[in-house]
Amino acid sequence: MSGAVIVVGVQWGDEGKGRIVDVLANDADAIARFGGGNNAGHTLVVEGRKVVLRSVPSGVFHAPKPLIVGAGVVIDLAGFVQELDELAAIGVDVSRVKLDERAHLTLPYHIALDRLGEQDRGAAAIGTTGRGIGPTYVDRVARTGVRAGDLRHPERLAERVRAALALHAARLDAAGAHLEAEAVVDGLHALAPRVLPHLVDGVALAHEILERGGEILCEGAQGTMLDIGFGTYPYVTSSHTIAGGACVGLGIGPTQVREVIGVTKAYCTRVGAGPFPSELHDAVGEMIRERGNEYGTNTGRPRRCGWFDAVAARYACRLNGVGRLVVTKLDVLTGLERVGIVTSYARDGQSVGVDQLGEEGVKTEVAWFPGWSEDVSGARRLEDLPPAARAYVQALEQAADTPVGWVSVGAERSALITV
């Protein structure tokens, strides 16, 4: 079937989107990344081999399908080239990687500004990865950014770098982070020969695929609750992580979207600061973190862990128009006497929504379900799950008000139940 299929996270990121994209890529004609930068690491485990992707879409093992990095993605060229080399070393044909010439470049001064911004916020720091993503998007909106296509025009490239750096020079110099424009330009010139063969008109490529009846599998970064417009602001990322971001990040119209698939863990995690209503500050939270290996793919930072949040999930499914959910990491909850689902937020006995998260006096209401002790990693049908695990999946589906299409019970590609 033709059209775009969009995969989004419905929590605070790290839901396991990359692995699901890898599975769904079998039926796609191209796989496209539509937003974010190399702050988002997507991990694949195929036949015991672990591969971490930071900018390239999660379809690397599905040759010869094109891997499109859309205009909505911001690119650190040094990291991009390193990722291409790592993929080539394991036998991936990286000529399939296509970078939209409209994508903006993350440059050394963006990284410096990002880290200085976090220092300035002090105790109110957002918890960014310090990779320059936010300042790159700021320059994009301010119309002072540098785009991948500028690599084809050395004089224009140098002019734009000098102009952008001049705007930031006072801030950088005052903090002792002085950067020379010529050094930045020289670094780009050195990388350009490696990048230029991958540059394309991403919009033309996407529409060529769609117009011949093909399917594009669109991969988001982070999760809905980190969306710049609809997440837990200001503790959010700098891009649109929701399904609508695929249209503006790839240059396709909403009428070309066939389906939106949401990915959620069987519990919740969050990295960095910001409200997280279901967070567990006890031994159960520690157990989930260790069993689920809940540490940042790129940064190694420990993730905050909590029960599945149905309020946030319902909100995210509405925002995205999710048709089916993928529930990941059900196996991590094995061994708990009981498992919880946050069913509502309340303050002074009155129900409140996600916009009130972080405000004083907001408390969660949790529904409890029996746990299970049986190993679920070998289950390949819903009927193979222990009754308590099956009941929990059904309760999660009802609480999220969205049908579950798949359940993941392990890290391997094959450890997936189709419902």
N, C-alpha and C positions, 0 to 999 in steps of 0.2 A: 504493500500500500504506500502511496506517495504522501508526502507532507513532512512536517517537522514533529519529532517527539522530543519533549523537553524533560530532562531529569533535574529535579531541584531538591535541596535539603529542606525539611520542614521544621528543623530545630535551630540550634546555634552553630551549625557546621559539624564536620567530622562524622557525618551519619553513615558513611560508606558508599557515597555516590560513585566513586571511581570504579569500584568493584562491580556495581550494578550496571554502569555504562559498559564495562567490558563484557558482561554477559549479554546485554541487549544489542551490542554492536554486531552480533551475528546477522541480524535482520536489516541492518542499515546499509546505505550506500556511501555514507560519509559520517564522520564523527567530528563535532565542532565544539570548541570551548568558547563561551560567549562573554565572560566577565572575570574580574579579579586579576590577580597577578601571581607572582611566585611565592606569595604568602600562604597560598593554599596548596597543601601537598596531598595528592591522591595516591593511595597505596593499593597495588594489585598483588595478589598471591596466586600464581599459576604454576601448578605442578611443583609446589614447594619453593618456587623462586619468587622472591619479593622484589617488586619494582616500584619506586616512588617517582611519581610524575608531578611536576610543579607548574609547567606552562602548557605542555603538550597534552591533548585530549587522551582519555583513557581507552583508546582503541588500538594501541600500538601492536597488539598481537593478532590483528585482523587484516592482514595484507590482502589485496593491494589498496584498501580503502583510504581515501584522502583523510588527513587529519588537519582540520582547519582551526587556526587560532584567529578568532574574530577581532573586529575593530574595537570591541568593548573591552578587550584584555589589555593590560599594560605590561610591557615587556622589558625585563632587565636583560640586555643582550648578552652579557657575559654568562649569566646563568642559563640563558636559552641555548647558547652554543655548547656549554658544558652538558646540558641535558641531551642535546643531539648526539654528542660524542658518547655519552653513557649508553644511549639507546643503540647506537651503531655498534658498540662493543659487544652487545648481546644479540646482534644479528638483525636488528630492525632496519628496514629500508627507510631512512630518514628523508629521502627525497619526497616521500608522501606528505611530509609536514609542510603546510602552506600557511604563511603568515600574512594577514591582511595588511596592506600597505598603509591603512588608516590607523593602525594600532599605535598608541603613544608609548614612548620609551621612558623607562625609569632610569634616571641618570644619577651619577654620584652625589650631586647636590640635593636630589630628592631624598636619598637615604640619610644624608646628614641632617636635613631639615626634619625628617620624621623622628629621628632620635632626639634632636634638640627639643622638639615639641613635647615628647613624652617627659623629658627632664623638667620642662617648664611647668607641666601639669602637676608634678609632685604626687601627692597622695591621691589626686583625682585622675591619675594617668589611666588612659583607656585600655592599655595593654596591647598595643600594636606589636607586630613582629619586627618593627624597625627596618623594614625592607624598602621603604620609600613609596609604598603604594598610594597612601593618602595624598602626599604632596604632588605625585604625578597626576592624579585626578584633579587636584586643585589647579595645576597649570593647564590642564586640558580645558577646564571650564573657563579659566581666565584667558583662554586663547593665546597662551604663551608656551604651549607644549611643543615637543619635537616628535614627529611621527616616523614610523619605520620607512615610509616612502621617501623621506628626506635623505636617506642614505644614498639614494641614486644621484643626488645633487649636492656635491661637496661644498660649494660656496653657500648655498641656501642653508645647509646643515650647520655650517660654522656660524652663520649670521644668527640663526635662531637660538643656538646654544649661548652665544655671547649675550643676546638680548635677554634671555631668560635668566641667566646667571647674574646679570647686572641688577635685575630686580631683587634677587635674593642676597646679593653680596654683603650688604650692611649687616643683615641678620647673621650670616655665616661668619663674617670677620669679627663681629662683636663676641661671638662664642669661641673664637680661635679655630674655626673650621674653614679657613680660607681655601678656596679652590680656584685654579686657573682654567679659564675657558679653553685655552689651547690644549691643555692636558686632557680635558674631557673630549674635545674634538678628535685629538689624536687616538684616543682609545676607541672611539666609534669608527674611525677610518680603519683601524687594525682589525676590527670585527666585521666590517662591512662585507668583505669578500665571502665570508662564511654564511652571511645572512641573506644577501641579495638573491641567491638562487631560490630561496623559499618565498620571496615576496610575490603576492598575487593581488588582484582585485577580488577580495573576498566576497563582495556582494554579487559580482558577476558569476563567480564559481558556484555559490550557493544556489542562485536562481537557475543556473544551467542544470544542476542536479535535480532540482524540484520540477523544472519544466519538462524533463524527460521521464517524469514519473518516479523519481527516486525518493528515498527517505534520508533525512538528515537527523541524526541523533545529537541533541544539543545538551551539553554538559555545563552545569553551573558550578560556582565555587562558593564556599562557606554555606550559610543556611538562611532561611527566610527571616529568622529573628535577628539577623545581623544586617538586613537590608538598610541602605542609607536613608530610605524614605519611610519604611514601614516597620523597621526593627526597633529594638529597645534603645532608642536614641538618647544620649549621644554615644552610647557604648555599642557602636556598630562599625561595619567596614565602610569603605568609601565608594562602593558601587552598588548597583541594583542586582540583588541575588535572586529575585523572584522570577517567575516564568516570563513576565513581560520584558525582563532584561535580555532575554534571548532575541527578541525581535529587534531591539535597538542595538544589541551587541553584535548581531550578525547581519542586520539589514534585510530581514524578512518580515512580511506582513502578518498580522495576527490571523488572517483567514487561512494562512498556510500551516497553522499549527493543528496537528491531528490529535495529539494527546499530551497531557502533562502527568508525569509520574513523580510522586513524592517519596522521598527516602527518610526514614526515621529509625533511630535505635529503639530497642525494646525498653530503654531507659533514656535519660537525658544527660548530656554533658555540655560544658561551656568552658572556653579558655579565656583568661583575662578577666577584667573587671566588668561590673554591670549586674543588674538584677537577674537572679536565677532562683525562682520561687520554690522549685522542688529539690533544691540542693540538700544533700545529706552530709552532716558534719559528725559522722560516727563511723564505727567499724564497718558497717554495711557499705557506706560510700567508699571507704578505703579498699574493701574487697572488690567492689565493682571496678575501681580504677586499676587494680593490679591484674585481675582476671581478664579485663577487657583491654589491657595495655593502653590505658587512656593517657597517653602522653603525646604532645604535639609532634606531627610527622616532620615538620621542618625545624621546630625550635626545641623539642624535647620537654616543653613545659607541661607540668601535670594538669590534667583537665579536672574541673569540678564536676562531680557526679551527683545525680539525683534520680528520682522516680520519673516515669513517663509523664509528661505534662500534656493532658488532653485539651486544656484551654488554649495553649499555644498551638497545638496541632490543629485544632478546628479553625483557628484564626488563619494559620498558614495555608491550610487546604482551601479555604475560601479565597484568599488573596491570589493563589496560584491557579485555581481551577483544577485542582488535582482530581484525577479520575480513579487512580489506584495508588495504594501505598505499598512500599517495600519495607518490611520490618527486619532490621538487621540485629545481630548479636543477641538473639534470644538465648543462645547457649551460655552467655555470661551470667545469667540470672539463676542457672541451675545450682541447687544446694541451699537456696534461701528458704526459710520457713514460710515467709509470706512476701508478697510483692505488692507494690502500691501504684496507683494511678491518681495523679492530681486531677480532680474533677471540676474544681472551681476555685476562684479567688474571692475573698470576702473582706470587708472592712466594716466594723460596727454592725455586723449581721446583714449587711447589704452586699449583694454580688457586684463585683467590679471586673473590668476587662484588662487586656494586656497593656493598655495605655496607662494604667495606674501602677504598673509594676515598679517597684523601687520606692513607692511612696510609703510614708510611715503608717503602720497599722494594718497593712494588707497581709492577710494570712491565707494559707492554702487549706483546702479540704481534700482529704485523701481517702479513696476507696481501696479496701484491702482484699487480696485474693490469695488463696493457698499457693504455696510454692511447690516445687517438685525437686526430687533428688536424682531422677533418672538422667543418664547421658542422652542428650538430644542430637549430638553431632552427626549421627548416622541417619537421621530421619530424612526422607526424600518425598514423603507425602504428609499432608496434615494429619492423616489418621495414624501415622507413625509416632506422633508426639504423645507424651504422657497426657492423660486427661486434664491435669491441672495446667500444663503448658498450653494445651489447645484452648482451654477456657480463658486463659489470660489473653491469648491472641484475639479471641472473639470479643472479649471485654474491651481491649484496646481499639479494635475496629469500631465498636459501637460508641465508645467515648470520643473518638476522633471524627465520627460521623462520615467516614470514608471507607470504602471497601479495601481490604488487604488483598493484594495480588500475589505477593511473594513473601516468604519468610526465610531469612538467612540463619543458619545454625552453625556456621564456622567460617574461617577466613578463606578457605579454598573456593575457587569459582564454582566447583561442583556442589558445594554444601548449601544448596538452595532448594526450597520447597516452592513449587508453583501451586497456588491455591486455585 
